[in-house]
Amino acid sequence: MSNLTRTLSSSDFPQAVYGNETYEEFSPKWDSWPVIVAVIPLFYMFPTLFVIIRVIQVYCKSLISSKSVPINQHIFLVLSLAQVMSFLYFIADYMMLRLPATGFFTAYCATVYPNQYIKLIFFLTFYFNYSAMVFPFLLCLLRLILIMFPNTHQKINSRLLAVSVPITLIYPIIFTFFLIPAVGYCRQLGGPYPFGSVSVYYSGGALGMRNSVFHFFNTVFWMAACLLVNVILFIKLRSAILAATQGTSRSSRSRKAEISLTATTVAMILPYLTYAIFIVLYLKVPAYTYYMMIIRPFGNDCETVIVPWIFYLTHPVFKNQDGSVISITVIQSSTQRKERASMMPIAKINV
């Protein structure tokens, strides 16, 4: 086959490596920095996978025997789904960028004509990403309802999850449907990536739609929503702690609860920030796009790694053999206590 018939249109498939003999004969180097960037995540992702599995195991045990494992099943369910989606997003994104950037698949990519199968890698990356964006907000919302409605939160959260979980799994289709007619291909990454570093991309989306626009909208919206709920949650939790102490010095457990909440909030917000910055630079300053592509995946890894580890290291169910958990006592004001003493006991909530 001649070079003319094997070369793709540069306008339809920019920077495509298919049909280029130089890429077909490319030989990667084991000591290149893209290889190091691809290897680093493996050291913290495998231990994190163990933590995610432990969280899921505890949730499954609570379904079998809620008395032996008295946890808040709603929070554990959403946290489990959030971490599963985040981990699947890590795998898909790893296959889309960090793994092909090593150059070990470049010669093979140069022989594969653009097709629907390659497109699936790009599609799944953003399907899992959009789902992973929603679950942190849902987790914070469950915790806020737990604090604000201590006596009816079980009923409210059960109904909320019955509707929100299916919607969250369908929701990404709204922003990825344009990829249905598209095909995927491998393209050469720009500097500072060396020659031979490629990534998976797409061409031929429906109606000329671009993923960057949808992704920017989702990033900003869910970042703002998650930040707002976290601020309200932090204020409510702080008020509950101050009310519980009744003017006495705060306990170390209370301080740890606030530190854990703050660290979790930062971990959840950071991926939104890195993606928002990346998309703005991609649209406004294309020259810095590839520099951000090096940093952006590590920002996303923060949520996948830090959130489950904070939860695993701070929640008593992973420490105590008897499966006991922290209870938050919601104390009302003196006036409210007098009015409701005969009607409603002080609420204790498993977290």
C-alpha positions in Angstrom: 0.0 0.0 0.0 1.4 3.4 -0.9 2.1 6.2 1.5 -0.6 8.3 -0.2 -3.4 5.8 0.4 -2.3 5.1 3.9 -2.0 8.7 5.1 -5.0 10.2 6.9 -6.4 13.7 6.3 -4.5 16.1 8.6 -7.6 18.2 9.0 -9.8 15.3 10.0 -7.2 13.4 12.0 -4.6 15.9 13.3 -1.3 14.5 14.4 -2.4 11.0 13.5 0.4 8.4 13.5 -1.4 5.8 11.3 0.5 5.0 8.1 3.7 6.8 9.1 6.6 4.5 8.6 8.7 6.4 11.1 6.2 5.5 13.9 5.9 2.0 12.6 9.6 1.5 13.2 9.7 3.5 16.5 11.5 1.9 19.4 10.7 3.2 22.9 13.3 3.9 25.7 12.8 2.4 29.1 14.4 5.3 30.9 12.3 8.1 29.3 10.4 10.4 31.6 6.9 9.4 30.2 7.7 5.8 31.4 8.5 7.2 34.9 5.3 9.2 34.9 3.3 6.0 34.0 5.0 3.9 36.6 4.6 6.3 39.6 0.8 5.8 40.0 1.2 2.1 40.3 2.9 2.5 43.7 -0.1 4.2 45.3 -2.9 2.8 43.2 -2.5 -0.9 44.2 -2.6 -0.2 48.0 -5.6 2.1 47.3 -7.3 -0.7 45.5 -7.0 -2.7 48.8 -8.6 0.1 50.7 -11.5 0.4 48.2 -12.1 -3.4 48.4 -12.1 -3.1 52.3 -14.8 -0.4 52.2 -16.9 -2.5 49.9 -16.4 -5.6 52.1 -17.7 -3.7 55.1 -20.7 -2.4 53.2 -21.5 -5.9 52.0 -21.2 -7.3 55.6 -23.5 -4.7 56.9 -26.1 -5.9 54.3 -25.8 -9.4 55.6 -25.9 -8.4 59.3 -26.6 -4.8 60.1 -26.3 -5.5 63.9 -22.8 -6.8 63.7 -21.6 -4.0 61.4 -23.8 -1.0 62.5 -22.7 1.5 59.8 -24.5 4.1 57.8 -25.2 2.0 54.7 -26.2 5.0 52.6 -22.8 6.7 53.1 -20.9 3.5 52.6 -22.9 2.7 49.4 -22.2 6.1 47.8 -18.6 6.1 48.9 -18.1 2.7 47.5 -19.7 3.7 44.1 -17.7 6.9 44.1 -14.4 5.0 44.6 -15.3 2.3 42.1 -16.1 5.0 39.4 -12.9 6.9 40.3 -10.8 3.8 40.0 -12.4 2.8 36.7 -11.8 6.4 35.5 -8.1 6.1 36.5 -7.8 2.8 34.5 -9.5 4.3 31.4 -7.5 7.6 31.6 -4.3 5.6 32.1 -5.0 3.7 28.9 -5.9 6.9 27.0 -2.9 9.0 28.0 -0.2 7.7 30.4 0.3 4.2 29.0 0.4 5.1 25.2 2.6 8.1 26.1 5.4 5.7 27.1 5.8 4.8 23.4 5.5 1.0 23.9 2.4 0.9 21.8 3.3 3.5 19.2 4.5 1.1 16.5 1.3 -0.9 16.9 -0.9 2.2 16.8 0.8 3.3 13.6 -0.6 0.1 11.9 -4.2 0.4 13.2 -6.7 2.3 11.1 -9.1 4.6 13.1 -12.0 2.6 14.4 -14.8 2.3 17.0 -12.9 0.1 19.4 -10.2 2.7 20.0 -12.9 5.3 20.5 -14.3 3.2 23.4 -11.3 4.1 25.5 -12.0 7.8 25.1 -15.7 7.2 25.6 -15.3 5.2 28.8 -12.8 7.7 30.2 -15.3 10.5 30.2 -18.3 8.3 31.1 -16.5 7.2 34.3 -15.3 10.8 34.8 -18.7 12.3 34.7 -20.1 9.7 37.1 -17.2 10.3 39.4 -18.0 14.0 39.5 -21.5 13.4 40.8 -20.8 11.0 43.6 -18.7 13.3 45.8 -21.6 15.8 45.7 -24.1 13.1 46.6 -21.9 11.9 49.4 -21.7 15.4 50.9 -25.4 15.8 50.5 -26.1 12.6 52.4 -23.9 13.7 55.3 -25.6 17.1 55.3 -29.1 15.5 55.5 -27.8 13.2 58.2 -26.8 16.2 60.4 -29.9 18.4 59.5 -32.5 15.7 59.9 -31.2 13.3 62.5 -34.5 11.6 63.2 -35.7 11.1 59.6 -32.4 11.0 57.6 -32.8 7.2 56.9 -36.1 7.7 55.1 -35.0 10.8 53.2 -31.6 9.3 52.1 -33.2 6.0 51.1 -35.6 7.8 48.7 -32.8 10.1 47.5 -30.5 7.2 46.6 -33.3 5.2 44.9 -33.6 8.0 42.4 -30.1 9.6 42.3 -27.9 6.4 41.8 -29.7 5.3 38.5 -29.7 8.9 37.3 -26.0 9.2 38.0 -25.2 6.1 36.0 -27.3 7.4 33.0 -26.3 11.0 33.3 -22.9 10.7 31.5 -24.7 9.6 28.3 -26.1 13.1 27.9 -22.7 14.5 27.4 -21.0 11.6 25.5 -23.7 10.7 23.0 -22.0 12.8 20.3 -19.1 10.2 20.3 -21.4 7.4 18.9 -20.5 8.1 15.2 -16.9 9.1 16.0 -13.9 6.9 15.5 -10.8 6.7 17.7 -7.2 7.0 16.6 -3.7 7.5 18.1 -2.1 10.9 17.8 1.4 12.3 18.5 1.6 14.4 21.7 3.2 17.8 21.5 6.2 19.1 23.5 7.4 18.5 26.1 6.4 14.9 25.2 9.2 13.3 23.2 8.7 11.9 19.7 6.8 8.6 19.9 4.6 9.6 22.8 1.0 9.2 21.6 -2.5 9.4 23.1 -5.9 8.2 22.2 -8.3 10.8 20.7 -11.4 10.9 18.5 -12.6 12.3 15.2 -16.0 12.7 13.6 -18.2 13.5 16.5 -21.8 14.3 15.8 -22.7 17.8 14.7 -19.1 18.9 15.2 -19.5 18.9 19.0 -16.4 19.1 21.2 -15.9 17.2 24.5 -14.1 20.1 26.1 -17.2 22.3 26.2 -19.3 19.6 28.0 -16.5 18.8 30.3 -15.9 22.4 31.3 -19.6 22.8 32.1 -19.7 19.7 34.3 -16.5 20.5 36.0 -17.5 24.0 37.0 -21.1 23.0 38.0 -20.2 20.0 40.2 -17.2 21.9 41.7 -19.5 24.7 42.8 -22.2 22.4 44.0 -19.8 20.2 46.0 -18.0 23.2 47.5 -21.3 24.8 48.5 -22.6 21.7 50.2 -19.2 21.2 51.9 -19.3 24.7 53.3 -22.8 24.2 54.7 -21.8 20.8 56.0 -18.7 22.2 57.7 -20.7 25.0 59.4 -23.4 22.5 60.6 -20.8 20.0 61.9 -18.9 22.8 63.7 -22.1 24.0 65.3 -23.0 20.5 66.4 -19.5 20.0 67.9 -19.7 23.4 69.8 -23.1 22.5 71.1 -21.9 19.1 72.3 -19.0 20.6 74.2 -21.2 23.0 76.0 -18.4 25.5 76.4 -15.8 23.0 77.5 -12.5 22.4 75.6 -13.0 20.6 72.4 -12.0 16.9 72.4 -9.2 15.5 70.2 -11.9 13.5 68.4 -13.8 16.7 67.5 -10.6 18.3 66.2 -9.8 15.2 64.1 -13.4 15.2 62.7 -12.9 18.7 61.5 -9.4 18.0 60.1 -10.8 14.9 58.3 -13.7 16.8 56.8 -11.3 19.6 55.6 -8.9 17.2 54.1 -11.7 15.3 52.3 -13.1 18.5 51.0 -9.7 19.5 49.5 -9.2 16.1 48.0 -12.7 16.3 46.3 -12.2 19.8 45.0 -8.7 19.4 43.6 -9.6 17.3 40.6 -12.2 19.8 39.6 -9.7 22.6 39.8 -7.1 20.8 37.8 -9.5 19.9 35.1 -11.0 23.4 34.9 -7.5 24.9 34.6 -6.6 22.3 31.9 -9.7 23.0 29.8 -9.3 26.8 30.0 -5.7 26.5 28.9 -6.7 24.0 26.2 -9.2 26.5 24.8 -7.3 29.8 25.3 -3.6 28.9 25.4 -3.1 25.7 23.4 0.7 26.1 23.8 0.5 25.0 27.5 -1.9 22.1 26.9 0.6 19.3 26.9 2.3 20.6 30.0 -1.0 20.4 31.8 -1.6 16.9 30.4 1.4 15.8 32.5 0.1 17.3 35.8 -3.7 16.9 35.3 -3.8 13.1 35.9 -2.1 13.4 39.3 -4.6 16.0 40.4 -7.4 13.5 39.5 -5.6 10.7 41.4 -5.9 12.8 44.6 -9.6 12.0 44.9 -9.1 8.4 44.0 -6.3 7.9 46.6 -6.8 10.5 49.4 -10.5 10.2 50.0 -10.7 6.4 50.6 -7.5 6.5 52.7 -8.8 9.3 54.9 -12.1 7.3 55.4 -10.2 4.1 56.0 -7.8 5.6 58.6 -10.3 7.6 60.5 -13.5 5.5 60.6 -13.6 3.2 63.7 -15.3 0.4 61.9 -11.9 -0.4 60.3 -10.1 -0.3 63.7 -12.4 -1.9 66.3 -13.0 -5.6 66.2 -16.5 -5.1 67.6 -17.5 -3.0 64.7 -18.4 0.0 66.8 -18.8 3.4 65.2 -18.8 7.0 66.2 -22.2 8.5 67.1 -22.9 12.1 66.6 -25.3 13.4 69.2 -27.4 16.2 67.8 -28.2 18.5 70.8 -30.9 21.1 70.4 -31.1 24.5 72.1 -32.5 24.7 75.6 -35.8 26.1 74.3 -36.2 23.3 71.7 -35.3 20.7 74.4 -38.1 21.9 76.7 -40.6 22.0 73.9 -39.7 18.6 72.5 -38.6 16.6 75.5 -41.8 14.7 75.7 -42.0 14.1 72.0 -38.5 13.3 70.7 -35.3 11.9 72.2 -31.9 13.3 71.5 -30.7 11.7 68.3 -27.6 9.7 67.8 -26.4 9.0 64.3 -24.0 6.4 63.0 -21.5 7.7 60.6 
